[in-house]
Amino acid sequence: MKTVSNLAGQVLANVRVFLIVVLSVVLAVYAAWMVNAQLGYGYSWLYHAYDTDQHIAKYAPQNRFRKGFEKTLIVDHKAYFQSIVDSVHDDGKGLADIQYQFSGEGIPLLHQAEVIHLQDVANLINMLHKLAVAIFLLWLLLVVWQVFLMRKRLDYVHHSALGLASVLAILIILALVAFMVWGAKAIFYQLHIMIFPADHQWFFYYQDSLMSTLMKAPDLFAGIAMQILGLSVVIFIVMGLVFKKVVGYQRSSSQY
C-alpha cells in the first residue's frame, strides 16, 4: 500500500514540477515581452538592421491612401512607431490621433481599418495581462506547494529529472517540426486568423498601409520575437537558479 502511495506521489510530483516548468516558461516570455515593450520593442536598432528607411522610400510613394510619407525623417518614423506602441498598451487610446506632417498639413497616419486592427491588438494585450496574472497565481501556488513538500523531506515528492527532460524535449521537437513543416510566416498568419475577428482586416499590403510599411511587417516581428526569446531564456534561467536557491535553503533549514 505504501509503494502504491509513493508511486502516486511521484506521478503527482512529476506533473506538478512539469507544470511549474511550463508556467515558468510562459511567465519568462511574458516578462521578456514587457521589458521589450518598455524599450519600444527595439525598433530604434531593428529599424537600421532591416533597412527600414529604404523600405519606406520604396513603398510610401505607392500608398493608395496617404501621400508624402516618404518625405518624413527617420526620427519621425521612430516616434510614430513609439506612438503606436504606447497606444496599443493603453487600451488603444490615441490611435486615430497619430499624424505626420506633409505640405504643412497634419495627416492621420492610420486609416480606419488599421485603427480597428490595432484596437484589436490592444484588446488582446489587455486579455493577456489578465491571463498572465492568473498564470502567475497558479505558478506561485504550485511552487509553494512543492517547496513545502520538499521541506517535509518526503521521498516521493522528488520528480524524475530524466522523465521531465524527455517530455520537454518532445515538446521542443514538436514545435521545431511545426516551424519546419509550415514555416514561421504561415504559423504567424494562422494565429492572426484564429485570434482576430473574421470581419476585421489584419493583413495589409505595403501599398495600402503606412503601418505595415513603417513596421516592414512581418520582418520586424521576427526580430522582435528573437529579442523576446533571447531574454526569455535568460529570465527562465534566473528563475530556475532562484528556485534552486530557495529549495536548497529550505532543505538546509529543515536539517536543524
C-alpha positions as CSV (number, residue, x, y, z in Angstrom):
1,M,0.0,0.0,0.0
2,K,2.9,2.3,0.8
3,T,4.5,1.6,-2.5
4,V,1.3,2.5,-4.4
5,S,1.0,5.7,-2.3
6,N,4.6,6.6,-3.1
7,L,4.2,5.9,-6.8
8,A,1.1,8.1,-6.9
9,G,3.0,10.8,-5.1
10,Q,5.9,10.5,-7.6
11,V,3.5,10.8,-10.5
12,L,1.9,13.8,-8.9
13,A,5.3,15.3,-8.3
14,N,6.2,14.9,-11.9
15,V,3.0,16.6,-13.0
16,R,3.4,19.4,-10.5
17,V,7.0,20.1,-11.5
18,F,6.2,19.8,-15.2
19,L,3.5,22.4,-14.7
20,I,5.9,24.7,-12.8
21,V,8.4,24.5,-15.6
22,V,5.9,25.1,-18.4
23,L,4.3,28.0,-16.5
24,S,7.8,29.4,-15.7
25,V,8.5,29.4,-19.4
26,V,5.2,31.3,-20.1
27,L,5.9,33.8,-17.3
28,A,9.5,34.3,-18.6
29,V,8.2,35.0,-22.1
30,Y,5.6,37.4,-20.6
31,A,8.3,39.2,-18.6
32,A,10.6,39.4,-21.6
33,W,7.7,40.8,-23.7
34,M,7.0,43.5,-21.1
35,V,10.7,44.5,-21.0
36,N,10.7,44.7,-24.8
37,A,7.6,46.8,-24.8
38,Q,9.2,49.3,-22.3
39,L,12.2,49.5,-24.7
40,G,9.9,50.2,-27.7
41,Y,10.5,46.6,-29.0
42,G,13.9,47.7,-30.1
43,Y,12.6,49.5,-33.1
44,S,15.4,52.0,-32.9
45,W,18.0,49.4,-33.8
46,L,15.9,47.0,-35.7
47,Y,14.9,49.9,-38.0
48,H,18.5,50.0,-39.2
49,A,19.1,46.3,-39.1
50,Y,16.2,45.8,-41.6
51,D,17.0,48.9,-43.8
52,T,13.5,50.2,-43.0
53,D,14.4,53.7,-44.4
54,Q,14.9,52.2,-47.8
55,H,11.7,50.1,-47.5
56,I,9.7,53.3,-46.7
57,A,11.4,55.2,-49.5
58,K,10.2,52.4,-51.9
59,Y,6.7,51.8,-50.8
60,A,5.4,55.0,-49.2
61,P,5.1,56.7,-52.6
62,Q,3.0,53.8,-53.8
63,N,0.5,54.1,-50.9
64,R,-3.1,54.4,-52.3
65,F,-4.5,56.2,-49.2
66,R,-1.7,58.5,-48.0
67,K,0.7,60.9,-49.7
68,G,4.1,62.3,-48.7
69,F,5.1,59.9,-46.0
70,E,8.4,59.3,-47.8
71,K,9.3,62.9,-47.0
72,T,9.3,62.2,-43.3
73,L,12.5,61.7,-41.4
74,I,14.0,58.6,-39.6
75,V,13.5,60.3,-36.2
76,D,9.8,60.8,-37.2
77,H,9.4,57.1,-38.1
78,K,10.7,56.0,-34.7
79,A,8.4,58.5,-33.0
80,Y,5.4,57.2,-35.0
81,F,6.1,53.6,-34.1
82,Q,6.5,54.5,-30.4
83,S,3.2,56.3,-30.5
84,I,1.6,53.1,-31.8
85,V,3.3,51.1,-29.1
86,D,2.1,53.5,-26.4
87,S,-1.5,53.4,-27.7
88,V,-1.9,49.6,-28.0
89,H,-0.5,49.3,-24.5
90,D,-3.0,51.9,-23.3
91,D,-6.4,50.4,-24.4
92,G,-5.8,51.8,-28.0
93,K,-6.2,55.4,-26.9
94,G,-4.9,58.0,-29.4
95,L,-4.5,55.6,-32.4
96,A,-6.6,57.8,-34.6
97,D,-4.8,60.9,-33.5
98,I,-1.3,59.9,-34.7
99,Q,-0.4,62.3,-37.5
100,Y,2.5,63.0,-39.8
101,Q,3.2,66.4,-41.5
102,F,3.1,66.9,-45.3
103,S,2.9,70.2,-47.0
104,G,2.2,71.9,-43.7
105,E,-0.8,69.7,-43.0
106,G,-1.3,67.1,-40.4
107,I,-2.4,63.8,-42.0
108,P,-3.6,60.8,-40.0
109,L,-1.0,58.0,-40.1
110,L,-3.6,55.2,-39.9
111,H,-6.8,54.7,-41.9
112,Q,-9.9,53.2,-40.3
113,A,-9.1,49.5,-41.0
114,E,-5.6,50.0,-39.4
115,V,-7.1,51.7,-36.3
116,I,-9.6,48.8,-35.9
117,H,-6.8,46.2,-36.2
118,L,-4.6,47.9,-33.7
119,Q,-7.6,48.3,-31.3
120,D,-8.0,44.5,-31.6
121,V,-4.3,44.2,-30.7
122,A,-4.8,46.5,-27.7
123,N,-7.8,44.3,-26.6
124,L,-5.7,41.2,-27.0
125,I,-2.9,42.7,-24.9
126,N,-5.3,43.6,-22.1
127,M,-6.6,40.0,-22.1
128,L,-3.0,38.6,-22.0
129,H,-2.3,40.8,-19.0
130,K,-5.2,39.2,-17.1
131,L,-4.2,35.8,-18.2
132,A,-0.6,36.4,-17.0
133,V,-1.9,37.3,-13.5
134,A,-3.9,34.0,-13.4
135,I,-0.9,32.0,-14.6
136,F,1.3,33.7,-12.0
137,L,-1.1,32.9,-9.2
138,L,-1.3,29.2,-10.3
139,W,2.5,29.1,-10.6
140,L,3.0,30.6,-7.2
141,L,0.6,28.0,-5.7
142,L,2.5,25.1,-7.3
143,V,5.9,26.4,-6.3
144,V,4.8,27.0,-2.6
145,W,3.2,23.5,-2.6
146,Q,6.4,21.9,-4.0
147,V,8.7,23.7,-1.6
148,F,6.5,22.9,1.3
149,L,6.5,19.1,0.5
150,M,10.3,19.1,-0.1
151,R,10.8,20.9,3.2
152,K,8.9,17.9,4.8
153,R,11.6,15.7,3.2
154,L,9.1,13.3,1.7
155,D,10.9,10.9,-0.6
156,Y,8.0,10.7,-3.1
157,V,7.9,14.4,-3.9
158,H,11.1,14.4,-5.9
159,H,10.4,14.3,-9.6
160,S,12.2,12.3,-12.3
161,A,14.7,14.7,-14.0
162,L,15.0,12.3,-16.9
163,G,11.3,12.0,-17.4
164,L,10.8,15.7,-17.2
165,A,13.6,16.4,-19.6
166,S,12.2,13.8,-22.0
167,V,8.7,15.4,-22.1
168,L,10.2,18.9,-22.6
169,A,12.5,17.6,-25.4
170,I,9.4,16.1,-27.1
171,L,7.5,19.4,-26.9
172,I,10.5,21.3,-28.3
173,I,10.9,18.9,-31.1
174,L,7.2,19.1,-32.0
175,A,7.5,22.9,-32.0
176,L,10.5,22.8,-34.3
177,V,8.9,20.3,-36.6
178,A,5.8,22.6,-36.9
179,F,8.0,25.5,-37.8
180,M,9.9,23.4,-40.4
181,V,6.8,22.0,-42.0
182,W,4.6,25.1,-42.1
183,G,7.1,27.9,-41.7
184,A,7.1,30.8,-39.3
185,K,5.1,33.1,-41.6
186,A,2.3,30.6,-42.2
187,I,2.0,30.0,-38.4
188,F,2.0,33.7,-37.8
189,Y,-0.8,34.2,-40.3
190,Q,-2.8,31.3,-39.0
191,L,-2.6,32.7,-35.4
192,H,-4.0,36.0,-36.8
193,I,-6.9,34.1,-38.4
194,M,-7.6,32.3,-35.1
195,I,-7.2,35.3,-32.8
196,F,-8.8,38.3,-34.5
197,P,-12.4,38.8,-35.6
198,A,-13.2,37.3,-39.0
199,D,-14.7,40.6,-40.3
200,H,-11.7,42.7,-39.2
201,Q,-8.8,43.2,-41.6
202,W,-5.4,42.2,-40.3
203,F,-3.4,41.7,-43.5
204,F,-2.3,44.9,-45.2
205,Y,-0.3,45.3,-48.4
206,Y,2.5,47.9,-48.2
207,Q,0.7,49.9,-50.9
208,D,-2.4,50.1,-48.6
209,S,-0.8,50.7,-45.2
210,L,1.7,53.0,-43.8
211,M,1.5,50.9,-40.6
212,S,2.8,47.8,-42.5
213,T,5.4,49.9,-44.4
214,L,6.6,51.6,-41.2
215,M,7.0,48.2,-39.5
216,K,8.2,46.4,-42.6
217,A,5.9,43.6,-41.5
218,P,6.4,40.8,-40.9
219,D,10.2,41.1,-40.9
220,L,10.2,43.4,-37.9
221,F,8.2,40.9,-35.9
222,A,10.8,38.2,-36.5
223,G,13.4,40.5,-34.9
224,I,11.2,41.3,-32.0
225,A,10.4,37.6,-31.5
226,M,14.2,36.8,-31.4
227,Q,14.7,39.6,-28.8
228,I,11.9,38.2,-26.6
229,L,13.1,34.6,-27.0
230,G,16.6,35.5,-26.0
231,L,15.6,37.5,-23.0
232,S,13.1,34.8,-22.0
233,V,15.9,32.2,-21.8
234,V,17.9,34.5,-19.5
235,I,14.8,35.1,-17.3
236,F,13.9,31.4,-17.2
237,I,17.5,30.5,-16.1
238,V,17.4,33.1,-13.4
239,M,14.0,31.8,-12.2
240,G,15.5,28.3,-12.1
241,L,18.5,29.4,-10.1
242,V,16.3,31.3,-7.6
243,F,14.1,28.3,-7.2
244,K,17.1,26.1,-6.7
245,K,18.5,28.5,-4.1
246,V,15.2,28.6,-2.2
247,V,14.8,24.8,-2.2
248,G,18.4,24.4,-1.1
249,Y,17.9,26.9,1.7
250,Q,14.7,25.1,2.8
251,R,16.5,21.7,2.8
252,S,19.4,23.1,4.9
253,S,16.9,24.8,7.3
254,S,14.9,21.6,7.7
255,Q,18.0,19.8,9.0
256,Y,18.1,21.8,12.2
